[in-house]
């Protein structure tokens, strides 16, 4: 394993090196590591070490930008998130070497890769032989399929499109923390996509051997021998830091409204900079902070749709999650999307809060939605080693307090903290300031409204905001 020669910009952990080597050997495989162990890095390492470009990544909508950033962070290659602007030009971009990776979400496979579907009647479900694919898919040498359990239903459109796209590809890398959701049959479509189903005797024999969840030990042995690698956090803890942070950049759904507010703030700050009167500047500064809060609020609300997608993807792994946010409106949308979740917010009384914590700690609830103020201190939520932030506090110290609801005595796993950051929003500015001020976080004063009043903080916020425009 130590003989691996790669061009990645970071050095993978030993178990990740093993995953890359396994992939280079098998070519068509499933990486089934638990969440937080770096399946993304391993799959990128396989593609990059094999120079299997151009590559296609098929993933959930909330993870598209993250995949782009990870490819460009770990390698010297350029990644393109497919959108309306590149709908017809993406083949040209890849063929000319302007980009090396294309990234698309499951729901858009038809939009970018299918020309037509021939079938006798619209009432009749189509099959793979009915689909006419864009000939340009031949340009891809490798395909990474993230959260591959999403294509476990052989008759689903996204499964059929994925099977057609990977046809003839030497490199097919499936990623899923839960490749088997309920039964062994969940593997049929995924094995077919890998081009491995015939090694199990085809669909009929596979179902005859394992369809009633029989002979599962034998199935497990066959999978590990042929095409699957899977590690758990507890088995590789010695290689991991106590806590890992992952920045997930997502698109916001209210971009136009956000840009209007951003332009208003920018103009106001220009007036503030030009003002010489100290008293007027002081008042303008407080008004500017309110406008910053408005931008922060708009970004948070714009992230909700992608946040819901992220949480759904995560909960598919059957692992519990602690989710932090602030605004009541966002809490309500999340509770509506996840009715089985429990919550700890400022609107809940002490009895309700404790009942929510007990349900989460006992495993009865997989998701706990927490207010940063109400749940940021005092609670023990060690039933999960995964924490996600839709919104985040103003200070590093407050971030630590929230993260440490999971990272405390009783926690047996590495804690992974996911920060959902609105792409092209004030989120990036605030997040950078928070983490740059780690050493002086406790010195930053804040009002009861959680607005930073520290002069240096405000000046840096203004400077970085303009640099970010």
C-alpha positions as CSV (number, residue, x, y, z in Angstrom):
1,X,0.0,0.0,0.0
2,X,2.9,2.4,0.7
3,X,4.0,2.1,-2.9
4,X,1.1,4.3,-3.9
5,X,2.4,7.2,-6.0
6,X,-0.2,10.0,-6.4
7,X,-0.3,13.6,-7.4
8,X,-2.9,14.7,-4.7
9,X,-2.2,18.0,-3.0
10,X,-2.6,16.4,0.4
11,X,-1.4,13.2,1.9
12,X,-4.3,10.8,2.5
13,X,-4.5,8.8,5.7
14,X,-3.3,5.2,5.5
15,X,-6.8,3.8,5.2
16,X,-7.6,6.2,2.5
17,X,-4.4,5.1,0.6
18,X,-5.7,1.6,1.0
19,X,-9.0,2.7,-0.6
20,X,-7.3,4.4,-3.5
21,X,-5.1,1.3,-4.1
22,X,-8.2,-1.0,-3.9
23,X,-9.9,1.2,-6.5
24,X,-6.9,1.3,-8.8
25,X,-6.9,-2.5,-8.7
26,X,-10.6,-3.1,-9.1
27,X,-11.6,-0.1,-11.3
28,X,-15.3,-0.8,-10.9
29,X,-16.0,-0.7,-7.2
30,X,-18.1,0.5,-4.2
31,X,-16.5,2.5,-1.4
32,X,-18.9,2.0,1.6
33,X,-17.0,3.9,4.3
34,X,-19.0,5.5,7.1
35,X,-19.8,9.3,6.7
36,X,-16.8,11.5,7.5
37,X,-14.1,9.1,6.4
38,X,-13.3,10.7,3.1
39,X,-15.0,8.7,0.4
40,X,-14.8,11.9,-1.8
41,X,-11.0,12.1,-1.4
42,X,-10.5,8.4,-2.1
43,X,-12.6,8.5,-5.3
44,X,-10.8,11.6,-6.5
45,X,-7.5,9.9,-5.7
46,X,-8.4,6.9,-7.8
47,X,-9.5,9.0,-10.8
48,X,-6.5,11.3,-10.6
49,X,-3.9,8.6,-10.1
50,X,-5.3,6.7,-13.0
51,X,-5.5,9.9,-15.0
52,X,-9.1,8.7,-15.9
53,X,-10.2,12.1,-17.3
54,X,-12.5,13.5,-18.3
55,X,-14.5,12.4,-15.3
56,X,-18.2,12.7,-14.5
57,X,-19.6,13.1,-11.0
58,X,-23.2,12.2,-10.3
59,X,-24.3,13.4,-6.9
60,X,-27.1,15.0,-4.8
61,X,-27.9,18.6,-5.6
62,X,-26.6,19.9,-2.3
63,X,-23.1,18.4,-2.9
64,X,-22.4,19.7,-6.4
65,X,-20.4,22.7,-5.4
66,X,-18.5,20.7,-2.7
67,X,-17.4,18.2,-5.4
68,X,-16.2,21.0,-7.6
69,X,-14.2,22.5,-4.7
70,X,-12.8,19.2,-3.6
71,X,-11.5,18.3,-7.1
72,X,-9.9,21.7,-7.4
73,X,-8.5,21.5,-3.8
74,X,-7.0,18.1,-4.1
75,X,-5.8,18.1,-7.7
76,X,-4.7,20.5,-10.4
77,X,-7.8,19.8,-12.5
78,X,-10.7,22.1,-13.2
79,X,-14.3,21.0,-12.5
80,X,-17.5,22.3,-14.1
81,X,-20.9,22.2,-12.4
82,X,-23.4,21.7,-15.2
83,X,-26.0,24.4,-15.5
84,X,-28.1,26.1,-18.1
85,X,-25.2,28.2,-19.3
86,X,-23.2,25.1,-20.1
87,X,-26.0,22.9,-21.2
88,X,-24.9,22.6,-24.9
89,X,-21.2,23.7,-24.5
90,X,-20.0,21.2,-21.8
91,X,-18.8,18.6,-24.4
92,X,-16.7,21.2,-26.1
93,X,-15.2,22.4,-22.7
94,X,-14.1,18.9,-21.9
95,X,-12.8,18.0,-25.3
96,X,-10.7,21.2,-25.4
97,X,-9.3,20.5,-21.9
98,X,-10.7,23.6,-20.4
99,X,-12.3,21.4,-17.8
100,X,-11.5,17.9,-16.7
101,X,-14.5,17.0,-14.6
102,X,-18.2,17.6,-15.1
103,X,-20.6,17.5,-12.1
104,X,-24.3,16.9,-12.3
105,X,-27.1,16.1,-9.8
106,X,-29.3,13.0,-10.2
107,X,-32.4,15.0,-11.1
108,X,-30.6,16.6,-14.1
109,X,-29.3,13.5,-15.8
110,X,-32.1,13.6,-18.4
111,X,-31.6,17.3,-19.1
112,X,-27.9,17.1,-20.0
113,X,-27.4,13.5,-21.2
114,X,-30.6,12.2,-22.8
115,X,-31.7,13.2,-26.3
116,X,-34.9,11.2,-26.5
117,X,-36.9,8.3,-25.1
118,X,-38.7,6.0,-27.5
119,X,-41.7,4.1,-26.1
120,X,-45.0,2.8,-27.4
121,X,-47.0,4.8,-24.9
122,X,-46.5,7.4,-22.2
123,X,-48.3,5.1,-19.8
124,X,-45.6,2.4,-20.4
125,X,-42.5,2.6,-18.2
126,X,-39.4,2.9,-20.5
127,X,-36.4,0.7,-20.4
128,X,-32.7,1.3,-21.0
129,X,-33.0,0.2,-24.7
130,X,-35.6,3.0,-25.2
131,X,-33.2,5.8,-24.2
132,X,-31.3,7.7,-26.8
133,X,-28.3,9.3,-25.1
134,X,-26.3,12.3,-26.0
135,X,-23.3,10.9,-28.0
136,X,-21.0,13.2,-26.0
137,X,-21.2,10.9,-22.9
138,X,-18.5,8.9,-24.7
139,X,-16.0,11.6,-23.7
140,X,-16.0,10.4,-20.1
141,X,-13.4,7.9,-19.0
142,X,-14.6,7.6,-15.5
143,X,-17.9,8.1,-13.5
144,X,-18.2,8.7,-9.8
145,X,-21.7,8.0,-8.4
146,X,-22.1,9.6,-5.0
147,X,-24.7,8.3,-2.6
148,X,-25.2,5.4,-4.9
149,X,-28.1,3.9,-2.9
150,X,-30.2,6.6,-4.7
151,X,-30.0,4.3,-7.7
152,X,-31.0,1.1,-5.9
153,X,-34.4,0.8,-7.7
154,X,-33.7,-0.8,-11.1
155,X,-36.9,0.6,-12.6
156,X,-36.3,4.2,-11.6
157,X,-35.5,6.8,-14.2
158,X,-32.3,8.0,-12.5
159,X,-31.1,4.4,-12.3
160,X,-31.8,3.7,-15.9
161,X,-30.0,6.9,-17.0
162,X,-27.0,6.2,-14.8
163,X,-26.7,2.6,-16.2
164,X,-26.7,4.0,-19.7
165,X,-24.1,6.7,-18.9
166,X,-21.6,4.3,-17.3
167,X,-21.9,1.7,-20.2
168,X,-18.4,0.9,-21.5
169,X,-16.6,3.0,-18.9
170,X,-13.5,1.3,-17.4
171,X,-13.7,3.4,-14.2
172,X,-17.0,3.3,-12.2
173,X,-16.8,4.4,-8.6
174,X,-19.9,4.1,-6.4
175,X,-19.9,5.8,-3.0
176,X,-22.4,5.1,-0.2
177,X,-22.3,4.7,3.5
178,X,-25.4,2.6,3.3
179,X,-25.4,0.6,0.0
180,X,-27.9,-1.8,1.5
181,X,-30.8,0.2,2.9
182,X,-33.3,-2.5,3.7
183,X,-32.5,-5.7,1.9
184,X,-29.8,-7.4,-0.2
185,X,-31.9,-6.7,-3.3
186,X,-30.8,-3.0,-3.0
187,X,-27.5,-4.1,-4.4
188,X,-28.8,-5.4,-7.7
189,X,-29.0,-2.1,-9.5
190,X,-25.7,-0.9,-8.0
191,X,-23.9,-4.1,-9.0
192,X,-25.4,-3.7,-12.5
193,X,-24.1,-0.1,-12.7
194,X,-20.6,-1.4,-11.7
195,X,-20.8,-4.1,-14.4
196,X,-20.5,-6.7,-11.7
197,X,-23.9,-8.3,-11.6
198,X,-23.0,-11.2,-13.9
199,X,-20.2,-12.2,-11.5
200,X,-23.0,-13.1,-9.1
201,X,-24.8,-15.1,-11.7
202,X,-27.1,-12.3,-12.9
203,X,-30.2,-10.8,-11.3
204,X,-32.2,-14.0,-11.1
205,X,-29.4,-16.0,-9.4
206,X,-28.6,-13.1,-7.1
207,X,-32.2,-12.9,-5.9
208,X,-32.4,-16.7,-5.6
209,X,-29.3,-16.8,-3.4
210,X,-29.7,-13.6,-1.4
211,X,-33.2,-12.2,-2.1
212,X,-34.7,-13.3,1.2
213,X,-31.7,-12.0,3.0
214,X,-30.3,-15.5,3.1
215,X,-26.6,-16.3,3.0
216,X,-25.6,-12.8,3.9
217,X,-22.2,-13.8,5.3
218,X,-21.4,-15.3,1.9
219,X,-22.7,-12.3,0.1
220,X,-20.5,-10.0,2.3
221,X,-17.4,-12.1,1.5
222,X,-18.1,-12.0,-2.2
223,X,-18.6,-8.3,-2.2
224,X,-15.4,-7.6,-0.3
225,X,-13.4,-9.9,-2.5
226,X,-14.8,-8.6,-5.8
227,X,-15.7,-4.9,-5.5
228,X,-16.4,-3.4,-2.1
229,X,-14.3,-1.7,0.6
230,X,-15.8,-0.4,3.8
231,X,-14.4,0.9,7.0
232,X,-16.0,2.2,10.2
233,X,-14.9,5.3,12.2
234,X,-14.2,3.2,15.3
235,X,-11.8,1.0,13.3
236,X,-9.6,3.9,12.0
237,X,-9.9,6.3,15.0
238,X,-6.1,6.2,15.6
239,X,-5.6,7.8,12.2
240,X,-8.1,10.5,12.7
241,X,-8.1,13.8,14.6
242,X,-10.6,14.2,17.4
243,X,-12.6,16.6,15.3
244,X,-12.9,17.3,11.5
245,X,-14.5,20.3,9.9
246,X,-16.0,20.1,6.4
247,X,-17.1,23.2,4.5
248,X,-20.0,22.5,2.2
249,X,-20.8,25.3,-0.3
250,X,-24.3,25.4,-1.5
251,X,-26.4,27.5,-3.9
252,X,-29.1,29.8,-2.4
253,X,-32.6,29.9,-3.8
254,X,-33.2,33.6,-3.3
255,X,-30.2,34.9,-5.2
256,X,-32.0,37.9,-6.8
257,X,-33.3,39.2,-3.4
258,X,-29.9,38.6,-1.8
259,X,-28.1,40.6,-4.5
260,X,-30.5,43.6,-4.0
261,X,-29.8,43.6,-0.3
262,X,-26.0,43.2,-1.0
263,X,-26.0,46.2,-3.3
264,X,-27.9,48.3,-0.8
265,X,-25.4,47.5,1.9
266,X,-22.4,48.2,-0.4
267,X,-23.8,51.6,-1.2
268,X,-24.5,52.3,2.5
269,X,-20.9,51.3,3.4
270,X,-19.5,53.6,0.7
271,X,-21.4,56.5,2.3
272,X,-20.1,55.4,5.7
273,X,-16.5,55.5,4.5
274,X,-16.9,59.0,3.1
275,X,-18.4,60.4,6.2
276,X,-16.1,62.5,8.5
277,X,-18.5,63.2,11.4
278,X,-17.7,60.7,14.2
279,X,-21.3,60.7,15.7
280,X,-22.9,60.2,12.3
281,X,-20.4,57.4,11.6
282,X,-21.3,55.7,14.9
283,X,-25.0,55.7,14.0
284,X,-24.3,54.6,10.5
285,X,-22.1,51.8,11.8
286,X,-25.0,50.4,13.8
287,X,-27.3,50.6,10.8
288,X,-24.7,48.9,8.7
289,X,-24.6,46.0,11.2
290,X,-28.3,45.6,10.9
291,X,-27.9,45.4,7.1
292,X,-25.2,42.8,7.6
293,X,-27.7,40.9,9.7
294,X,-30.3,41.1,6.9
295,X,-27.8,39.6,4.4
296,X,-27.0,36.9,6.9
297,X,-30.7,36.1,7.3
298,X,-31.3,36.1,3.5
299,X,-28.4,33.7,3.0
300,X,-29.7,31.4,5.8
301,X,-33.2,31.3,4.3
302,X,-31.8,30.7,0.8
303,X,-29.9,27.7,2.0
304,X,-32.9,25.8,3.4
305,X,-33.8,23.8,0.3
306,X,-30.2,22.6,-0.1
307,X,-29.9,22.0,3.6
308,X,-33.0,19.7,3.5
309,X,-31.4,17.8,0.6
310,X,-28.2,17.5,2.6
311,X,-30.0,16.2,5.7
312,X,-32.0,13.7,3.7
313,X,-28.8,12.4,2.1
314,X,-27.1,12.2,5.5
315,X,-30.0,10.4,7.2
316,X,-29.9,7.8,4.4
317,X,-26.7,6.6,6.1
318,X,-28.8,5.7,9.2
319,X,-26.5,7.8,11.3
320,X,-27.9,10.4,13.8
321,X,-27.3,14.1,13.1
322,X,-27.2,17.3,15.2
323,X,-28.4,20.3,13.2
324,X,-27.8,23.9,14.3
325,X,-29.7,27.0,13.1
326,X,-31.1,30.2,14.6
327,X,-34.2,31.6,12.8
328,X,-37.6,30.3,13.9
329,X,-38.7,30.3,10.3
330,X,-35.9,27.9,9.4
331,X,-36.6,25.7,12.4
332,X,-40.2,25.4,11.3
333,X,-39.3,24.5,7.7
334,X,-37.0,21.9,8.9
335,X,-39.5,20.4,11.3
336,X,-42.0,20.3,8.5
337,X,-39.5,18.5,6.2
338,X,-38.5,16.1,9.0
339,X,-41.6,15.4,11.2
340,X,-39.8,12.7,13.1
341,X,-37.1,15.0,14.3
342,X,-36.9,16.4,17.8
343,X,-35.9,20.0,18.6
344,X,-34.3,22.2,21.2
345,X,-35.1,25.9,20.7
346,X,-35.9,29.0,22.7
347,X,-39.6,28.4,22.2
348,X,-39.5,25.0,23.9
349,X,-39.8,24.7,27.7
350,X,-37.3,22.8,29.9
351,X,-39.4,19.6,29.9
352,X,-39.7,19.5,26.1
353,X,-36.0,20.2,25.7
354,X,-35.1,17.3,28.0
355,X,-37.5,15.0,26.3
356,X,-36.0,15.9,22.9
357,X,-32.4,15.2,24.3
358,X,-33.5,11.9,25.8
359,X,-35.2,10.8,22.6
360,X,-32.0,11.6,20.6
361,X,-29.6,10.1,23.1
362,X,-31.6,6.9,23.3
363,X,-31.7,6.5,19.5
364,X,-35.5,7.0,19.1
365,X,-34.8,10.1,17.0
366,X,-32.1,10.3,14.3
367,X,-32.3,14.1,13.9
368,X,-32.2,16.8,16.5
369,X,-32.8,20.4,15.3
370,X,-31.1,22.9,17.7
371,X,-31.1,26.6,18.2
372,X,-27.6,28.0,18.5
373,X,-28.6,30.0,21.6
374,X,-30.9,27.4,23.3
375,X,-28.7,24.4,22.7
376,X,-25.2,25.8,22.2
377,X,-24.2,25.1,25.8
378,X,-25.0,22.6,28.6
379,X,-26.4,19.8,26.5
380,X,-24.8,16.4,26.0
381,X,-25.6,14.9,22.5
382,X,-23.0,12.2,22.2
383,X,-25.4,9.9,20.5
384,X,-24.1,11.5,17.3
385,X,-20.6,12.2,16.1
386,X,-21.9,14.4,13.3
387,X,-22.8,18.1,13.7
388,X,-24.1,20.4,10.9
389,X,-24.6,24.1,10.8
390,X,-27.1,25.9,8.5
391,X,-26.3,29.1,10.2
392,X,-23.3,29.7,12.5
393,X,-22.5,32.0,15.4
394,X,-20.4,35.2,15.1
395,X,-17.5,33.8,17.1
396,X,-15.2,30.8,17.1
397,X,-15.8,30.2,20.8
398,X,-19.6,29.9,20.1
399,X,-18.8,27.5,17.2
400,X,-16.8,25.3,19.6
401,X,-19.6,25.4,22.1
402,X,-22.0,24.0,19.6
403,X,-19.6,21.4,18.2
404,X,-18.8,20.3,21.7
405,X,-22.4,19.1,22.3
406,X,-21.1,16.0,20.5
407,X,-17.4,16.4,21.2
408,X,-17.3,15.7,24.9
409,X,-16.9,12.9,27.5
410,X,-18.8,9.9,26.3
411,X,-18.1,10.4,22.6
412,X,-16.3,7.4,21.2
413,X,-15.9,8.6,17.6
414,X,-14.1,11.3,15.7
415,X,-16.6,14.2,15.4
416,X,-17.3,15.6,12.0
417,X,-18.7,19.1,11.7
418,X,-20.3,20.2,8.5
419,X,-20.7,24.0,7.8
420,X,-23.2,24.8,5.0
421,X,-22.0,28.0,3.4
422,X,-24.0,29.9,0.8
423,X,-21.9,30.3,-2.3
424,X,-21.2,33.9,-3.2
425,X,-22.7,35.2,0.1
426,X,-21.7,36.9,3.3
427,X,-21.4,33.4,4.8
428,X,-17.9,33.0,3.4
429,X,-16.8,36.3,4.8
430,X,-18.2,35.6,8.3
431,X,-16.8,32.1,8.3
432,X,-13.3,33.2,7.4
433,X,-13.3,36.0,10.0
434,X,-14.5,33.5,12.7
435,X,-11.7,31.1,12.0
436,X,-9.1,33.7,11.6
437,X,-9.9,35.1,15.0
438,X,-9.6,31.8,16.9
439,X,-7.1,33.2,19.3
440,X,-9.1,36.3,20.3
441,X,-12.6,34.9,19.9
442,X,-13.4,35.4,23.6
443,X,-12.4,39.1,23.3
444,X,-15.0,39.9,20.7
445,X,-17.9,41.6,22.3
446,X,-21.4,41.2,21.2
447,X,-24.8,42.8,21.9
448,X,-27.8,40.8,23.1
449,X,-28.8,40.6,19.5
450,X,-25.6,38.7,18.7
451,X,-24.3,41.5,16.5
452,X,-20.5,42.1,16.7
453,X,-19.7,45.5,18.1
454,X,-15.9,45.1,18.3
455,X,-14.3,47.8,16.2
456,X,-11.7,45.6,14.7
457,X,-14.3,42.9,13.9
458,X,-16.5,45.5,12.2
459,X,-13.6,47.0,10.1
460,X,-12.5,43.5,9.0
461,X,-16.1,42.6,8.2
462,X,-16.3,45.7,5.9
463,X,-12.9,45.1,4.3
464,X,-13.6,41.5,3.6
465,X,-17.1,42.2,2.3
466,X,-15.8,44.6,-0.3
467,X,-13.0,42.2,-1.3
468,X,-15.5,39.5,-1.7
469,X,-17.7,41.6,-4.1
